[in-house]
Amino acid sequence: MAALLALSGARADEATTPAAPAAPAEWADTIAWSGYLEAGITGNPQNPANDVNFGHLYTDRTNTPVLNQAALTLTRPLDPKATGYDFGFTLTGMVGTDARFTHFDGELDRASNRTYQVTILEADALFHLPWLTDGGIDAKLGQFPSPMSAESINPTGNPLYSHSYIFNFGVTVAHTGFWTTTHVDPLLDIYLGVDTGNQTTLGSGDNNGAAAGLAGIGLNLLGGNLTVVGLSHFGPENPGGAGEPFNVNGEFRWYNDITTTWKATDALTFITDLNYVHDDGFKASGYGIAQYVTYALNDQLSLQGRGEVFWDPQGFFVAAFPNPLDAVNALEGRANASFGGGHTTYGEITLGLNYKPPVGAPFTGLLIRPEIRYDASLNGTHPFGTSTGASGHQVTLATDIIVPF
């Protein structure tokens, strides 16, 4: 009986004694890898003679199925709850047709002269530094995609398959440098950085001899349901070399973008993107506004819409790059076959549907995004192509599929 009572008391103690807290994960245990495949097709009933959907970049191939991106990432992300020092990294490589437009100057930019190319999207070290404020500073050092605009190179974060004029022509693509986010308080973030310029690296990988910078602020309002991010990137961007029309190291290009995201309800989200870009050397400016609307019908289906106006009064920013190496050649100031649309005010309306299988179904995470898009010149020019010549408008029907792994 005494033994039974002792055993009973021991079990009672075990039931009332709290379990020991789990040991924190080791740093190496939080390293993870992931990837995705994106493939699609953009149909153009006008069947332009040059096989280019003008006004598009990443979806510029006409009536041709493409593998846009096959990307693989190895990362140790920062702990979002870290209050002390924390360190991580991200390495992302990609092959596909999109790589034509995302190369860093001097880095794999001529590994292939075909439509399918390979590139590094991100290679950086990540730091959380408990300095200055309670929220501290998050920083990255290395190569990383641009944080500007409502869209991103990674397609999993975009509402539509095709990209806006703002994303294609009004903001930077990627940087080599140092970038910080200071969390001043729950409402305010401050962004500061220095880099070598848009899509450039170091030494001969920089198309001019001057540095560039990035600065901005972020506001987190309404309990996170309303966010505003305003960013400016500034510095010389035009390539140097023989025959340069001015001192390229002394003339800045200014990229400015404000993205406002309002989650009005659990189902309805509005995003507004405001853009201004100016090149001092060529005295050219561009102005854009894009409005996005997302409405979730249920967990599997959502309606997507984007309306946009982009004004390119000098015909400097909006261009097509028909050959595989045209974009990188233009970045470096080499001969290329790119062509612009002249002094045009562009308008586009895109309607789409996003479908993803229910949780637990095969291929969970898969995303299919059909869309229809209408582009038009709003000032009477004819920048778009047809099988018989030039046109003031263009209709495209497209769809892509994203498969994560």
Secondary structure, 3 states (H helix, E strand, C coil): CHHHHHHHHHHHHHHHCCCCCCCCCCHHHHCEEEEEEEEEEEECCCCCCCCECCCCCCCCECCCCEEEEEEEEEEECCCCCCCCCEEEEEEEEEEEHHHHHCCECCECCCCCCCCCEEEEEEEEEEEEECCCCCCCEEEEEEEEECCCCCCCCCHHHCCCCCCCHHHHHHCCCEEEEEEEEEEEECCEEEEEEEECCCCCCCHHHCCCCCCEEEEEEEEEEHHHCEEEEEEEEEECCCCCCCCCCCCHHHCCEEEEEEEEEEECCCCEEEEEEEEEEEECCCCEEEEEEEEEEEEECCCCEEEEEEEEEEEECCCCCCEECCCCCHHHHHHHCCCCCCEECCCEEEEEEEEEEEECCCCCCCCCCCEEEEEEEEEEECCCCCCEECCCCEECEEEEEEEEEEEEC
